[in-house]
C-alpha cells in the first residue's frame, strides 16, 4: 500500500511517532494507551480511533498539492549546454488542507516537523545522461530548494524527482505508508530539455 492507506497499523508505531521518535527502526513493545499516551486525552473525553483519529492525507493528495515554485508549463524547463545547473524550489500544501484525522497535525506532523523536513531528496529518473546530480537544501516540512546539475555538453530530454522520500525502515513509514518498499509523501517530476548553445531558460 502507498503512503496514506491503512495497512497493518501498529499502536506501538503510533506511540513512537506521537512521542517524537518517527525514525524508530523497530516497533516499540512497551505498553501504550491509545487515548492517554497517543492523544493526550482523558478516558471520558470522547472516542479515539487508531487510524481515523490520526490518519494522514493520501499520497495522491500530497503529490497533487506539491508544485515547483516557478510553475513552468508541464513542469518542464528548457536549458542549453551553457547552463551547468538549474536552481528552483518546491512547495507542498499543508496536510490540514485535506481530511486528516483530528489528531494528525497536533500529535504527528507538528511535533516531528524537523524529521519530516529532512525527508526531501532528489533522484535522476530519466536515465538519459543529461542530469549529473540532484540535490536538495533549505528543507522544511512543506518546502525545499533543489539544484539539478548537468553532464558536460550532453543534450536531450531527462527528468528528476524532488520528493519527500520514505526510504529505510521507520515507525512513520510503517504506520502511514508502505513498510516493504520505497515510499514517499509529496513529489514533483522536473522535466529537462537541454539543447546546444544559446541562452538557457528557466534558470
C-alpha positions as CSV (number, residue, x, y, z in Angstrom):
1,X,0.0,0.0,0.0
2,X,1.2,3.5,-0.8
3,X,1.5,6.3,1.8
4,X,-1.8,7.4,3.3
5,X,-3.5,4.0,3.3
6,X,-4.2,2.0,6.5
7,X,-2.2,-1.2,6.3
8,X,-1.4,-3.2,9.5
9,X,-1.2,-0.1,11.6
10,X,0.5,-0.7,14.9
11,X,-0.2,1.1,18.2
12,X,3.5,0.7,19.1
13,X,4.5,2.6,15.9
14,X,1.9,5.3,16.6
15,X,3.3,5.7,20.1
16,X,6.8,6.2,18.7
17,X,5.5,8.9,16.3
18,X,3.5,10.8,18.9
19,X,6.4,10.7,21.4
20,X,8.8,12.2,18.8
21,X,10.6,9.2,17.5
22,X,9.2,8.7,13.9
23,X,12.6,7.3,12.9
24,X,12.3,4.2,15.2
25,X,13.5,1.2,13.2
26,X,11.6,-1.3,15.3
27,X,8.1,-1.2,16.7
28,X,8.2,-0.4,20.4
29,X,6.8,-3.2,22.6
30,X,6.2,-1.2,25.8
31,X,2.6,-0.8,27.0
32,X,0.9,2.2,25.3
33,X,-2.6,3.6,25.9
34,X,-4.1,5.0,22.7
35,X,-6.1,7.8,24.4
36,X,-3.8,8.8,27.2
37,X,-0.4,8.2,25.6
38,X,-1.0,9.0,21.9
39,X,-3.8,11.5,22.0
40,X,-3.3,13.3,25.4
41,X,-7.0,12.7,26.1
42,X,-8.8,11.8,29.3
43,X,-10.7,8.5,29.1
44,X,-14.1,10.3,29.4
45,X,-13.3,12.8,26.7
46,X,-14.8,11.0,23.6
47,X,-13.8,8.3,21.1
48,X,-10.3,7.9,19.7
49,X,-9.6,5.6,16.8
50,X,-6.2,4.1,15.9
51,X,-6.5,5.1,12.2
52,X,-9.4,7.6,11.8
53,X,-8.1,9.9,14.6
54,X,-4.5,10.0,13.3
55,X,-4.9,9.4,9.5
56,X,-2.7,11.4,7.1
57,X,-3.5,12.6,3.6
58,X,-3.3,10.1,0.8
59,X,-0.2,10.0,-1.4
60,X,-2.2,11.3,-4.4
61,X,-3.4,14.3,-2.4
62,X,0.1,15.2,-1.3
63,X,1.5,14.8,-4.8
64,X,-1.3,16.9,-6.3
65,X,-0.5,19.6,-3.7
66,X,3.2,19.8,-4.5
67,X,4.3,22.3,-7.1
68,X,7.5,23.8,-8.5
69,X,7.7,27.4,-7.3
70,X,8.4,28.9,-10.7
71,X,5.5,26.9,-12.1
72,X,6.9,26.1,-15.6
73,X,4.4,24.8,-18.1
74,X,4.1,21.0,-17.7
75,X,6.9,21.2,-15.0
76,X,9.4,21.4,-18.0
77,X,12.5,23.5,-18.2
78,X,14.3,24.4,-21.5
79,X,18.0,24.8,-20.9
80,X,21.1,24.7,-23.1
81,X,24.7,23.5,-22.8
82,X,25.6,26.9,-21.5
83,X,23.6,26.1,-18.4
84,X,25.6,24.0,-15.9
85,X,22.8,23.6,-13.4
86,X,19.1,24.6,-12.6
87,X,18.0,26.0,-9.3
88,X,14.4,26.2,-8.1
89,X,12.2,25.1,-5.2
90,X,9.1,23.1,-4.4
91,X,6.2,23.9,-2.1
92,X,3.6,21.5,-0.7
93,X,0.1,22.1,0.7
94,X,-0.3,21.6,4.4
95,X,-1.8,18.3,5.2
96,X,-4.5,20.2,7.1
97,X,-5.8,21.1,3.6
98,X,-7.2,17.6,3.4
99,X,-9.5,15.5,5.5
100,X,-6.9,14.3,8.0
101,X,-7.6,12.8,11.5
102,X,-8.3,15.2,14.2
103,X,-5.0,14.3,16.0
104,X,-2.7,14.1,12.9
105,X,-1.4,17.7,12.8
106,X,-1.1,18.2,16.6
107,X,0.3,14.8,17.6
108,X,2.1,13.5,14.4
109,X,3.0,16.2,11.9
110,X,3.9,19.3,14.0
111,X,6.0,17.6,16.7
112,X,8.1,15.8,14.0
113,X,8.5,18.7,11.6
114,X,12.3,18.7,11.6
115,X,12.4,15.0,10.8
116,X,9.7,15.4,8.1
117,X,11.6,18.3,6.5
118,X,14.7,16.2,6.3
119,X,12.9,13.7,4.1
120,X,13.2,15.8,1.0
121,X,15.6,14.4,-1.6
122,X,16.2,14.3,-5.4
123,X,16.6,11.4,-7.9
124,X,17.5,11.3,-11.5
125,X,14.7,9.3,-13.1
126,X,15.1,9.8,-16.9
127,X,18.3,7.8,-17.4
128,X,19.3,9.8,-20.4
129,X,22.7,11.1,-19.0
130,X,21.7,14.7,-19.2
131,X,21.4,15.1,-15.5
132,X,24.6,14.7,-13.4
133,X,23.2,15.1,-9.9
134,X,20.1,16.3,-7.9
135,X,20.4,17.9,-4.5
136,X,18.0,19.5,-2.0
137,X,18.7,22.2,0.5
138,X,17.0,24.6,3.0
139,X,14.4,21.9,3.6
140,X,11.3,22.4,5.7
141,X,8.2,20.2,6.1
142,X,6.4,22.0,3.3
143,X,9.3,23.4,1.2
144,X,12.6,22.6,-0.3
145,X,15.1,24.2,-2.6
146,X,16.7,22.0,-5.2
147,X,19.5,22.0,-7.7
148,X,19.9,19.8,-10.8
149,X,23.3,19.7,-12.3
150,X,24.0,18.8,-16.0
151,X,26.5,16.4,-17.6
152,X,29.1,18.3,-19.8
153,X,27.6,19.2,-23.2
154,X,25.1,16.3,-23.2
155,X,21.8,17.2,-24.7
156,X,18.3,15.6,-24.8
157,X,15.3,15.1,-22.6
158,X,15.7,13.9,-18.9
159,X,13.8,14.1,-15.7
160,X,14.2,14.0,-11.9
161,X,12.0,13.6,-8.8
162,X,12.0,16.0,-6.0
163,X,10.2,14.2,-3.2
164,X,9.7,13.6,0.5
165,X,11.2,10.1,0.4
166,X,10.5,7.4,3.0
167,X,13.3,5.1,2.2
168,X,14.6,2.9,5.0
169,X,12.7,1.5,8.0
170,X,10.8,3.9,10.3
171,X,7.8,4.0,12.5
172,X,6.4,6.8,10.3
173,X,6.6,4.7,7.2
174,X,5.3,1.6,8.8
175,X,2.2,3.3,10.3
176,X,1.3,5.7,7.4
177,X,2.8,4.1,4.4
178,X,4.5,1.1,2.9
179,X,6.8,-1.0,5.1
180,X,8.1,-3.2,2.4
181,X,9.5,-0.9,-0.4
182,X,10.4,2.7,-1.1
183,X,7.6,5.1,-0.5
184,X,7.1,8.9,-0.5
185,X,4.8,11.7,0.5
186,X,4.9,14.9,-1.6
187,X,6.6,14.6,-5.0
188,X,7.1,16.5,-8.3
189,X,8.7,15.4,-11.6
190,X,11.0,18.0,-13.1
191,X,11.4,17.6,-16.8
192,X,14.5,18.9,-18.6
193,X,15.0,19.6,-22.3
194,X,18.7,20.5,-22.9
195,X,19.8,21.7,-26.3
196,X,23.2,23.0,-27.7
197,X,24.3,26.6,-27.3
198,X,22.2,29.7,-26.9
199,X,20.8,31.3,-23.7
200,X,19.1,28.9,-21.4
201,X,15.6,29.5,-20.0
202,X,14.1,28.6,-16.6
203,X,17.2,29.4,-14.6
